[in-house]
Amino acid sequence: MHAASGNDWGGRTEPRTLIIMAWFELDKQAVLISARVADKQQALELAAEQFGHCYGLDADQVLACLLEREQLGSTGFGRRVAIPHGKIDKLDHSVAVLLRLGKPIDFGSIDNLPVDLVIALISPIATGAMHLQALAHISRLTRDEKTLAKIKGADDPDAIFALVTAELDRDAA
């Protein structure tokens, strides 16, 4: 995993901006808007690539983990939101990626609506309750109509990052 210290900026020209909340880490670079994907497979592939880029995880391992979880049942949460998730080894805390899609895609959601927001979560294998708590907080974030509308209407990743971190901080209080 990358550290947020020194000049190790993961190949970027600016330092990482990340928030480590009680439940998971969200790197500012892990928030993408207008992501262009044609289907669920491409969305999961893009999420896995972002986990690799932002957190130094093995993208192939992350993709395999996400696909394995999808085989158990779609993580299409409803309300045009998907929360793909899984657990891998060699990780000491949960990390997240947020993709706002340019066009909605079929995700096999429980409400049969296409998905335009994907919030993916990867946690350490050894975390049972912590993984479930992180999922619960993401779920609460996306169930709030006003917050969801702000996330979907924001013009840039910085605004989404600020909104998500502020809402999750408020949820922690």
N, CA, C and O of each residue as an XYZ file, in Angstrom:
692
protein
N       0.833     -1.177      0.000
C       0.000      0.000      0.000
C       0.875      1.237      0.000
O       1.977      1.232      0.548
N       0.388      2.275     -0.605
C       1.103      3.539     -0.602
C       0.976      4.220      0.745
O      -0.015      4.051      1.454
N       1.967      4.973      1.077
C       1.906      5.812      2.270
C       1.681      7.250      1.808
O       2.051      7.616      0.693
N       1.081      8.046      2.657
C       0.820      9.438      2.307
C       1.900     10.343      2.884
O       1.612     11.455      3.328
N       3.128      9.875      2.877
C       4.213     10.665      3.439
C       5.353     10.778      2.449
O       5.383     10.082      1.435
N       6.302     11.672      2.757
C       7.465     11.843      1.898
C       7.059     12.315      0.522
O       6.028     12.968      0.363
N       7.864     11.988     -0.478
C       7.575     12.381     -1.854
C       7.090     11.212     -2.686
O       7.114     11.284     -3.915
N       6.649     10.137     -2.052
C       6.126      8.986     -2.779
C       4.682      9.278     -3.165
O       3.753      8.953     -2.426
N       4.505      9.889     -4.316
C       3.188     10.309     -4.750
C       2.602      9.367     -5.790
O       1.720      9.759     -6.553
N       3.082      8.132     -5.828
C       2.520      7.143     -6.733
C       2.602      7.531     -8.191
O       1.704      7.195     -8.963
N       3.667      8.240     -8.601
C       3.830      8.623     -9.993
C       3.081      9.889    -10.363
O       3.209     10.365    -11.491
N       2.297     10.452     -9.443
C       1.562     11.680     -9.723
C       2.466     12.878     -9.486
O       3.477     12.765     -8.794
N       2.116     14.008    -10.046
C       2.901     15.227     -9.889
C       2.493     16.026     -8.668
O       3.109     17.049     -8.367
N       1.467     15.582     -7.958
C       1.029     16.272     -6.756
C       0.837     15.247     -5.651
O       0.642     14.066     -5.939
N       0.888     15.667     -4.403
C       0.723     14.717     -3.305
C      -0.695     14.154     -3.289
O      -1.630     14.762     -3.809
N      -0.828     12.988     -2.685
C      -2.131     12.358     -2.555
C      -2.964     13.115     -1.539
O      -2.450     13.607     -0.535
N      -4.227     13.198     -1.809
C      -5.166     13.719     -0.834
C      -6.083     12.565     -0.491
O      -6.806     12.050     -1.344
N      -6.045     12.171      0.750
C      -6.878     11.051      1.142
C      -7.477     11.314      2.497
O      -6.974     12.112      3.288
N      -8.541     10.634      2.734
C      -9.195     10.702      4.024
C      -9.306      9.273      4.533
O      -9.851      8.400      3.857
N      -8.790      9.048      5.712
C      -8.969      7.744      6.338
C     -10.041      7.932      7.397
O      -9.813      8.543      8.441
N     -11.199      7.400      7.106
C     -12.307      7.510      8.025
C     -12.306      6.282      8.932
O     -11.478      5.387      8.767
N     -13.203      6.242      9.859
C     -13.257      5.116     10.782
C     -13.477      3.797     10.042
O     -13.111      2.738     10.552
N     -14.066      3.847      8.853
C     -14.456      2.615      8.179
C     -13.614      2.283      6.962
O     -13.403      1.105      6.673
N     -13.126      3.280      6.239
C     -12.325      3.012      5.043
C     -11.574      4.255      4.604
O     -11.873      5.372      5.027
N     -10.588      4.030      3.742
C      -9.807      5.124      3.164
C     -10.390      5.468      1.799
O     -10.741      4.585      1.017
N     -10.484      6.752      1.531
C     -10.887      7.227      0.206
C      -9.827      8.197     -0.283
O      -9.644      9.274      0.284
N      -9.129      7.804     -1.343
C      -8.127      8.666     -1.979
C      -8.859      9.576     -2.959
O      -9.747      9.131     -3.687
N      -8.483     10.839     -2.972
C      -9.121     11.789     -3.887
C      -9.015     11.333     -5.342
O      -9.924     11.564     -6.139
N      -7.901     10.685     -5.682
C      -7.698     10.186     -7.047
C      -8.602      8.991     -7.370
O      -8.711      8.591     -8.529
N      -9.244      8.427     -6.350
C     -10.115      7.262     -6.541
C     -11.552      7.661     -6.873
O     -12.436      6.806     -6.941
N     -11.783      8.954     -7.080
C     -13.108      9.460     -7.450
C     -13.063      9.864     -8.920
O     -12.346     10.791     -9.296
N     -13.826      9.167     -9.739
C     -13.879      9.462    -11.173
C     -15.288      9.869    -11.565
O     -16.266      9.319    -11.059
N     -15.389     10.844    -12.475
C     -16.702     11.215    -13.002
C     -16.714     10.962    -14.508
O     -15.665     10.920    -15.151
N     -17.889     10.797    -15.047
C     -18.083     10.536    -16.474
C     -17.280      9.339    -16.958
O     -16.795      9.316    -18.089
N     -17.145      8.342    -16.082
C     -16.413      7.125    -16.451
C     -17.141      6.438    -17.599
O     -18.353      6.227    -17.545
N     -16.396      6.097    -18.626
C     -16.977      5.470    -19.809
C     -16.787      3.959    -19.765
O     -15.692      3.443    -19.988
N     -17.881      3.268    -19.472
C     -17.888      1.810    -19.467
C     -19.154      1.342    -20.173
O     -20.186      2.011    -20.133
N     -19.062      0.193    -20.814
C     -20.201     -0.310    -21.577
C     -21.072     -1.271    -20.777
O     -22.252     -1.443    -21.081
N     -20.487     -1.902    -19.746
C     -21.230     -2.915    -19.005
C     -20.615     -3.127    -17.622
O     -19.628     -2.490    -17.251
N     -21.234     -4.047    -16.870
C     -20.781     -4.339    -15.515
C     -19.324     -4.794    -15.499
O     -18.552     -4.351    -14.649
N     -18.939     -5.661    -16.417
C     -17.571     -6.167    -16.476
C     -16.570     -5.009    -16.593
O     -15.579     -4.966    -15.863
N     -16.830     -4.081    -17.505
C     -15.923     -2.946    -17.675
C     -15.913     -2.041    -16.442
O     -14.874     -1.478    -16.098
N     -17.044     -1.899    -15.784
C     -17.097     -1.085    -14.564
C     -16.224     -1.712    -13.474
O     -15.479     -1.014    -12.786
N     -16.324     -3.026    -13.326
C     -15.510     -3.715    -12.327
C     -14.030     -3.662    -12.695
O     -13.176     -3.528    -11.818
N     -13.723     -3.766    -13.987
C     -12.332     -3.660    -14.436
C     -11.772     -2.269    -14.133
O     -10.637     -2.142    -13.673
N     -12.562     -1.234    -14.390
C     -12.111      0.128    -14.108
C     -11.917      0.325    -12.604
O     -10.937      0.939    -12.181
N     -12.831     -0.183    -11.807
C     -12.680     -0.083    -10.350
C     -11.392     -0.776     -9.907
O     -10.637     -0.227     -9.104
N     -11.140     -1.969    -10.422
C      -9.928     -2.716    -10.060
C      -8.669     -1.935    -10.452
O      -7.700     -1.891     -9.695
N      -8.691     -1.322    -11.640
C      -7.545     -0.500    -12.070
C      -7.333      0.668    -11.114
O      -6.195      1.000    -10.783
N      -8.425      1.294    -10.668
C      -8.307      2.418     -9.742
C      -7.760      1.968     -8.383
O      -6.973      2.685     -7.765
N      -8.171      0.795     -7.921
C      -7.615      0.258     -6.682
C      -6.100      0.054     -6.840
O      -5.334      0.305     -5.910
N      -5.684     -0.398     -8.011
C      -4.255     -0.559     -8.267
C      -3.532      0.767     -8.295
O      -2.487      0.927     -7.664
N      -4.088      1.724     -9.028
C      -3.460      3.039     -9.190
C      -3.404      3.816     -7.881
O      -2.375      4.407     -7.550
N      -4.493      3.818     -7.144
C      -4.594      4.673     -5.959
C      -4.042      4.050     -4.684
O      -3.548      4.757     -3.806
N      -4.126      2.732     -4.583
C      -3.749      2.084     -3.327
C      -2.634      1.054     -3.487
O      -2.229      0.423     -2.511
N      -2.138      0.882     -4.705
C      -1.057     -0.056     -4.935
C      -1.459     -1.516     -4.844
O      -0.608     -2.383     -4.647
N      -2.757     -1.799     -4.987
C      -3.230     -3.181     -4.937
C      -3.056     -3.840     -6.296
O      -2.959     -3.157     -7.316
N      -3.016     -5.152     -6.310
C      -2.918     -5.920     -7.551
C      -4.291     -5.883     -8.228
O      -5.249     -6.469     -7.724
N      -4.385     -5.199     -9.360
C      -5.675     -5.008    -10.039
C      -6.309     -6.328    -10.445
O      -7.530     -6.470    -10.377
N      -5.501     -7.298    -10.866
C      -6.051     -8.603    -11.256
C      -6.662     -9.321    -10.056
O      -7.719     -9.942    -10.169
N      -5.993     -9.234     -8.907
C      -6.513     -9.862     -7.695
C      -7.809     -9.185     -7.258
O      -8.762     -9.854     -6.858
N      -7.839     -7.862     -7.337
C      -9.045     -7.123     -6.958
C     -10.199     -7.476     -7.894
O     -11.320     -7.712     -7.442
N      -9.921     -7.511     -9.205
C     -10.973     -7.858    -10.165
C     -11.514     -9.250     -9.894
O     -12.729     -9.450     -9.898
N     -10.642    -10.207     -9.659
C     -11.085    -11.575     -9.367
C     -11.967    -11.601     -8.118
O     -12.975    -12.308     -8.072
N     -11.580    -10.830     -7.118
C     -12.347    -10.743     -5.875
C     -13.741    -10.158     -6.130
O     -14.739    -10.693     -5.646
N     -13.806     -9.066     -6.888
C     -15.094     -8.426     -7.182
C     -15.988     -9.336     -8.025
O     -17.192     -9.431     -7.783
N     -15.393    -10.002     -9.012
C     -16.172    -10.918     -9.863
C     -16.701    -12.104     -9.063
O     -17.833    -12.543     -9.264
N     -15.877    -12.615     -8.159
C     -16.311    -13.737     -7.317
C     -17.517    -13.342     -6.477
O     -18.457    -14.122     -6.329
N     -17.491    -12.128     -5.926
C     -18.624    -11.653     -5.124
C     -19.866    -11.466     -5.991
O     -20.976    -11.778     -5.559
N     -19.687    -10.959     -7.213
C     -20.832    -10.766     -8.112
C     -21.494    -12.091     -8.483
O     -22.693    -12.131     -8.756
N     -20.721    -13.171     -8.492
C     -21.297    -14.485     -8.803
C     -22.280    -14.937     -7.733
O     -23.177    -15.735     -8.004
N     -22.112    -14.427     -6.518
C     -23.039    -14.773     -5.438
C     -24.369    -14.044     -5.590
O     -25.389    -14.487     -5.062
N     -24.357    -12.941     -6.303
C     -25.542    -12.115     -6.509
C     -25.095    -10.700     -6.799
O     -24.049    -10.259     -6.324
N     -25.875    -10.008     -7.562
C     -25.501     -8.651     -7.951
C     -25.381     -7.732     -6.737
O     -26.160     -7.813     -5.787
N     -24.384     -6.863     -6.802
C     -24.226     -5.841     -5.770
C     -24.910     -4.548     -6.209
O     -24.666     -3.483     -5.640
N     -25.768     -4.649     -7.226
C     -26.612     -3.528     -7.620
C     -27.601     -3.290     -6.495
O     -28.549     -4.054     -6.314
N     -27.377     -2.243     -5.754
C     -28.049     -1.954     -4.498
C     -29.464     -1.407     -4.702
O     -30.308     -1.491     -3.810
N     -29.707     -0.853     -5.876
C     -30.973     -0.166     -6.138
C     -30.729      1.324     -6.207
O     -29.671      1.812     -5.809
N     -31.723      2.051     -6.719
C     -31.628      3.520     -6.845
C     -30.467      3.948     -7.741
O     -29.886      5.020     -7.572
N     -30.145      3.067     -8.709
C     -29.090      3.332     -9.691
C     -27.686      3.320     -9.087
O     -26.767      3.946     -9.614
N     -27.534      2.597     -7.972
C     -26.257      2.514     -7.262
C     -25.831      1.055     -7.146
O     -26.648      0.174     -6.881
N     -24.524      0.815     -7.352
C     -23.941     -0.505     -7.106
C     -22.821     -0.339     -6.086
O     -22.095      0.655     -6.092
N     -22.695     -1.332     -5.210
C     -21.643     -1.313     -4.198
C     -20.880     -2.641     -4.268
O     -20.991     -3.471     -3.366
N     -20.108     -2.838     -5.340
C     -19.312     -4.065     -5.421
C     -18.267     -4.064     -4.306
O     -17.695     -3.026     -3.976
N     -18.031     -5.233     -3.736
C     -17.128     -5.305     -2.603
C     -16.526     -6.696     -2.477
O     -17.015     -7.666     -3.056
N     -15.459     -6.761     -1.708
C     -14.818     -8.034     -1.447
C     -13.666     -7.860     -0.484
O     -13.386     -6.760     -0.007
N     -13.002     -8.975     -0.207
C     -11.892     -8.982      0.735
C     -10.681     -9.648      0.092
O     -10.800    -10.639     -0.628
N      -9.514     -9.077      0.374
C      -8.263     -9.648     -0.116
C      -7.234     -9.646      1.008
O      -7.404     -8.961      2.017
N      -6.168    -10.416      0.825
C      -5.093    -10.422      1.815
C      -4.112     -9.287      1.519
O      -4.258     -8.572      0.528
N      -3.122     -9.131      2.378
C      -2.083     -8.109      2.238
C      -2.654     -6.692      2.245
O      -2.180     -5.811      1.527
N      -3.658     -6.497      3.051
C      -4.292     -5.187      3.180
C      -4.587     -5.006      4.665
O      -5.058     -5.941      5.313
N      -4.320     -3.821      5.218
C      -4.532     -3.641      6.653
C      -5.762     -2.797      7.007
O      -6.119     -2.691      8.180
N      -6.408     -2.197      6.004
C      -7.652     -1.469      6.245
C      -8.443     -1.394      4.939
O      -7.903     -1.633      3.858
N      -9.701     -1.065      5.053
C     -10.583     -1.011      3.886
C     -10.303      0.232      3.047
O      -9.942      1.284      3.575
N     -10.475      0.093      1.728
C     -10.262      1.191      0.782
C     -11.430      1.229     -0.202
O     -12.069      0.211     -0.467
N     -11.697      2.425     -0.742
C     -12.855      2.591     -1.625
C     -12.491      3.327     -2.902
O     -11.513      4.073     -2.963
N     -13.311      3.091     -3.923
C     -13.239      3.760     -5.220
C     -14.663      4.194     -5.563
O     -15.609      3.434     -5.356
N     -14.819      5.404     -6.084
C     -16.131      5.895     -6.490
C     -16.085      6.233     -7.979
O     -15.254      7.026     -8.422
N     -16.986      5.623     -8.739
C     -17.097      5.862    -10.177
C     -18.486      6.398    -10.476
O     -19.480      5.707    -10.252
N     -18.564      7.620    -10.979
C     -19.836      8.121    -11.493
C     -19.775      7.906    -12.994
O     -18.920      8.469    -13.678
N     -20.677      7.099    -13.495
C     -20.628      6.665    -14.891
C     -21.217      7.712    -15.831
O     -22.162      8.422    -15.486
N     -20.629      7.790    -17.035
C     -21.124      8.714    -18.054
C     -22.494      8.306    -18.562
O     -23.336      9.156    -18.853
N     -22.716      6.992    -18.668
C     -24.015      6.447    -19.096
C     -24.381      5.301    -18.167
O     -23.519      4.499    -17.808
N     -25.650      5.211    -17.771
C     -26.066      4.095    -16.915
C     -25.866      2.746    -17.613
O     -25.986      2.633    -18.833
N     -25.558      1.735    -16.808
C     -25.355      0.378    -17.329
C     -26.213     -0.610    -16.545
O     -26.586     -0.362    -15.399
N     -26.514     -1.729    -17.185
C     -27.224     -2.807    -16.496
C     -26.258     -3.446    -15.507
O     -25.136     -3.804    -15.865
N     -26.700     -3.586    -14.262
C     -25.866     -4.190    -13.229
C     -26.606     -5.341    -12.556
O     -26.124     -5.909    -11.576
N     -27.781     -5.683    -13.088
C     -28.585     -6.727    -12.458
C     -29.101     -6.295    -11.092
O     -29.222     -7.113    -10.181
N     -29.403     -5.017    -10.954
C     -29.810     -4.447     -9.666
C     -31.141     -5.004     -9.186
O     -31.963     -5.475     -9.972
N     -31.327     -4.934     -7.880
C     -32.546     -5.497     -7.299
C     -33.805     -4.773     -7.763
O     -34.887     -5.359     -7.767
N     -33.675     -3.500     -8.157
C     -34.845     -2.759     -8.635
C     -34.900     -2.707    -10.173
O     -35.744     -2.018    -10.747
N     -34.003     -3.433    -10.821
C     -33.911     -3.521    -12.286
C     -33.568     -2.201    -12.970
O     -33.663     -2.110    -14.194
N     -33.174     -1.180    -12.219
C     -32.774      0.087    -12.822
C     -31.287      0.037    -13.184
O     -30.488     -0.565    -12.466
N     -30.922      0.670    -14.298
C     -29.494      0.711    -14.645
C     -28.730      1.564    -13.620
O     -29.292      2.461    -12.992
N     -27.447      1.261    -13.471
C     -26.588      1.892    -12.476
C     -25.790      3.025    -13.109
O     -25.273      2.886    -14.217
N     -25.693      4.157    -12.394
C     -24.819      5.240    -12.853
C     -23.833      5.677    -11.773
O     -23.056      6.608    -11.983
N     -23.863      5.005    -10.612
C     -22.914      5.281     -9.540
C     -22.421      3.955     -8.967
O     -23.214      3.111     -8.551
N     -21.105      3.788     -8.952
C     -20.479      2.578     -8.420
C     -19.528      3.012     -7.309
O     -18.604      3.792     -7.536
N     -19.766      2.499     -6.117
C     -18.848      2.723     -5.004
C     -18.334      1.352     -4.595
O     -19.056      0.562     -3.987
N     -17.072      1.076     -4.937
C     -16.481     -0.237     -4.680
C     -15.666     -0.189     -3.392
O     -15.047      0.824     -3.069
N     -15.679     -1.295     -2.671
C     -14.996     -1.390     -1.387
C     -14.185     -2.680     -1.338
O     -14.689     -3.757     -1.655
N     -12.929     -2.555     -0.938
C     -12.075     -3.724     -0.711
C     -11.575     -3.654      0.723
O     -11.083     -2.618      1.172
N     -11.705     -4.770      1.439
C     -11.309     -4.845      2.839
C     -10.341     -6.001      3.048
O     -10.236     -6.895      2.208
N      -9.630     -5.976      4.182
C      -8.767     -7.114      4.521
C      -9.616     -8.351      4.801
O     -10.750     -8.243      5.267
N      -9.066     -9.511      4.518
C      -9.782    -10.767      4.764
C     -10.182    -10.894      6.227
O     -11.276    -11.371      6.529
N      -9.318    -10.478      7.128
C      -9.534    -10.675      8.557
C     -10.611     -9.771      9.162
O     -10.934     -9.922     10.340
N     -11.163     -8.858      8.407
C     -12.152     -7.937      8.980
C     -13.563     -8.376      8.642
O     -13.985     -8.295      7.488
N     -14.276     -8.829      9.622
C     -15.660     -9.204      9.408
C     -16.580     -8.033      9.645
O     -17.204     -7.521      8.716
N     -16.664     -7.607     10.897
C     -17.581     -6.528     11.274
C     -17.189     -5.203     10.635
O     -18.058     -4.426     10.242
N     -15.888     -4.937     10.524
C     -15.455     -3.664      9.948
C     -15.901     -3.548      8.486
O     -16.320     -2.475      8.051
N     -15.814     -4.626      7.743
C     -16.245     -4.632      6.346
C     -17.748     -4.352      6.274
O     -18.197     -3.551      5.453
N     -18.510     -5.007      7.124
C     -19.962     -4.810      7.127
C     -20.334     -3.391      7.556
O     -21.283     -2.814      7.025
N     -19.598     -2.826      8.510
C     -19.854     -1.452      8.931
C     -19.554     -0.473      7.801
O     -20.301      0.483      7.590
N     -18.463     -0.707      7.074
C     -18.126      0.161      5.938
C     -19.233      0.096      4.889
O     -19.645      1.126      4.357
N     -19.714     -1.107      4.591
C     -20.817     -1.254      3.631
C     -22.069     -0.532      4.116
O     -22.772      0.104      3.331
N     -22.339     -0.633      5.398
C     -23.521      0.032      5.958
C     -23.419      1.549      5.818
O     -24.412      2.211      5.517
N     -22.234      2.098      6.033
C     -22.065      3.548      5.918
C     -22.186      3.998      4.456
O     -22.759      5.051      4.177
N     -21.656      3.216      3.542
C     -21.813      3.542      2.117
C     -23.285      3.464      1.732
O     -23.790      4.317      1.001
N     -23.963      2.449      2.221
C     -25.386      2.293      1.947
C     -26.189      3.489      2.459
O     -27.046      4.013      1.748
N     -25.915      3.919      3.683
C     -26.618      5.085      4.234
C     -26.350      6.335      3.403
O     -27.250      7.138      3.158
N     -25.116      6.485      2.979
C     -24.734      7.630      2.149
C     -25.576      7.683      0.877
O     -26.021      8.758      0.476
N     -25.797      6.543      0.247
C     -26.511      6.513     -1.032
C     -28.024      6.441     -0.868
O     -28.753      6.652     -1.837
N     -28.506      6.152      0.318
C     -29.946      6.131      0.541
C     -30.519      7.521      0.766
O     -31.714      7.736      0.568
N     -29.685      8.461      1.175
C     -30.149      9.827      1.405
C     -30.340     10.514      0.055
O     -29.375     10.724     -0.681
N     -31.589     10.865     -0.271
C     -31.928     11.430     -1.585
C     -31.137     12.700     -1.905
O     -30.644     12.860     -3.022
N     -31.015     13.597     -0.933
C     -30.314     14.863     -1.178
C     -28.834     14.627     -1.436
O     -28.259     15.211     -2.354
N     -28.220     13.777     -0.634
C     -26.797     13.480     -0.811
C     -26.557     12.798     -2.145
O     -25.622     13.143     -2.867
N     -27.399     11.834     -2.471
C     -27.254     11.121     -3.731
C     -27.397     12.074     -4.918
O     -26.636     11.984     -5.881
N     -28.356     12.972     -4.854
C     -28.538     13.956     -5.927
C     -27.318     14.870     -6.052
O     -26.919     15.218     -7.163
N     -26.723     15.259     -4.924
C     -25.524     16.095     -4.969
C     -24.349     15.354     -5.591
O     -23.602     15.925     -6.386
N     -24.183     14.078     -5.230
C     -23.096     13.274     -5.804
C     -23.280     13.153     -7.313
O     -22.326     13.308     -8.075
N     -24.495     12.878     -7.736
C     -24.757     12.683     -9.157
C     -24.751     13.993     -9.942
O     -24.570     13.987    -11.160
N     -24.946     15.116     -9.251
C     -24.987     16.398     -9.933
C     -23.701     17.208     -9.856
O     -23.590     18.251    -10.499
N     -22.739     16.746     -9.086
C     -21.491     17.504     -8.920
C     -20.723     17.579    -10.234
O     -20.730     16.638    -11.029
N     -20.061     18.715    -10.448
C     -19.353     18.962    -11.699
C     -17.951     18.386    -11.763
O     -17.409     18.201    -12.853
N     -17.353     18.100    -10.614
C     -15.976     17.610    -10.657
C     -15.705     16.637     -9.511
O     -16.437     16.620     -8.521
N     -14.652     15.826     -9.644
C     -14.335     14.838     -8.619
C     -14.039     15.460     -7.253
O     -14.353     14.864     -6.223
N     -13.439     16.649     -7.235
C     -13.125     17.301     -5.961
C     -14.401     17.570     -5.158
O     -14.430     17.384     -3.942
N     -15.443     18.004     -5.849
C     -16.711     18.290     -5.170
C     -17.327     17.007     -4.615
O     -17.858     17.001     -3.505
N     -17.255     15.932     -5.380
C     -17.790     14.647     -4.909
C     -16.985     14.163     -3.712
O     -17.554     13.722     -2.713
N     -15.661     14.243     -3.812
C     -14.791     13.825     -2.715
C     -15.144     14.595     -1.444
O     -15.306     13.995     -0.381
N     -15.263     15.914     -1.544
C     -15.585     16.746     -0.382
C     -16.951     16.385      0.187
O     -17.115     16.297      1.404
N     -17.915     16.179     -0.675
C     -19.264     15.838     -0.232
C     -19.289     14.494      0.489
O     -19.851     14.376      1.578
N     -18.677     13.486     -0.123
C     -18.678     12.143      0.462
C     -17.963     12.150      1.809
O     -18.473     11.599      2.785
N     -16.800     12.764      1.868
C     -16.058     12.757      3.135
C     -16.802     13.546      4.212
O     -16.806     13.142      5.375
N     -17.426     14.652      3.848
C     -18.191     15.431      4.827
C     -19.384     14.626      5.346
O     -19.653     14.624      6.547
N     -20.095     13.948      4.455
C     -21.251     13.159      4.866
C     -20.842     11.986      5.759
O     -21.516     11.684      6.744
N     -19.738     11.332      5.408
C     -19.288     10.209      6.217
C     -18.766     10.675      7.570
O     -18.946      9.987      8.575
N     -18.117     11.843      7.604
C     -17.687     12.398      8.889
C     -18.891     12.720      9.764
O     -18.877     12.472     10.969
N     -19.940     13.278      9.144
C     -21.168     13.604      9.876
C     -21.817     12.325     10.389
O     -22.346     12.294     11.500
N     -21.774     11.271      9.578
C     -22.352      9.983      9.961
C     -21.611      9.400     11.164
O     -22.206      8.708     11.991
N     -20.299      9.684     11.259
C     -19.497      9.155     12.353
C     -19.780      9.853     13.667
O     -19.567      9.282     14.736
N     -20.259     11.087     13.595
C     -20.462     11.871     14.811
C     -21.685     11.424     15.602
O     -21.982     11.993     16.652
